[in-house]
Amino acid sequence: MAQAFKPIVGQPSLSEIAYREIRSAIVQGRVQSGERLVYRTLAEKFGISPTPVRDAIQRLVSEGALALDERGVAHVPVIDAKTYSEIINLRVQLEGYAAAEVAKKAATDPSIVDKLATIHERLAQHKADGNIDAALYENEQFHSQFIKAADMPILEEIVRSLWMRCGPSLRLLYDPGYQPLEIHPHVVMLEALRKGDATAAQAAVEHDLRYAGEHIRRRIEALNSDT
C-alpha cells in the first residue's frame, strides 16, 4: 500500500509557536478569566504578524480554551463553580490513575522521582519568594511531567484539555485566604513514588486536587455572586 502522507520536515510554524505560547499562558494561569486577547496586541508582543496569532486563537476557541464575544474578540471564558467542580472531579480520576501508574514505573526508575522532586523544590522556593507566575509554572510542570511519565497519551491529551479550562483559576490559590496544608501533597506523593506505593501516590494526588479545588470553587462562587 502506497504511503498516503510524507513526513513534514522543518521547524514548527509561527501559528504553532503562537498556539503553544498562548496555551501555556492559559494553563499556567498567566491570563485570567474574562481577560481579552486581541490579535494585534499579541502579535506585537510576539514580534510576528497577526495572521498566525489569529490562527492560534481560532484553534484554542475550537478546543474550548477561549471564547469569542459578539464582536469576535477572543477572551478567556469565565468559569462557574459547577463547571469547575466537574473539571476537578475529572482531574481527580485521571491524574490519580496516572499517579498510580507512575508509582509502578518509579519503583525501577528512580530518575522519575528525582526530576519531580527538583520541580517541586523550585515550586516551593518560588512560593516562598512570592513569585506567583513562576510558582504556577512549576506547579503545571510537576503535574504535566508525572502524567507524561505515566506514558498514557490519550489520558495526557484529555488532562491537557481540562487544564486549559481551569488553568486561569489557579491564581486564586494565592489569595490571602488560602490556607496551605502543613505538608504539601506533592511531598507525600514523592514519598509514595519512592516506595512504589501506587495507592498512596493516587491518594496524594486526589487530596491535592480536592483540597485546592474546593478553595478555588468557593472563591469562584463568591466572585460570581458579586457580579
Secondary structure, 3 states (H helix, E strand, C coil): CCCCCCCCCCCCCHHHHHHHHHHHHHHCCCCCCCCEECHHHHHHHHCCCHHHHHHHHHHHHHCCCCEECCCCCEECCCCCHHHHHHHHHHHHHHHHHHHHHHHHHHCCCCHHHHHHHHHHHHHHHHHHHCCHHHHHHHHHHHHHHHHHHCCCHHHHHHHHHHHHHHHHHHHHHHCCCCCCCCCCHHHHHHHHHHHCCHHHHHHHHHHHHHHHHHHHHHHHHHHHHHC
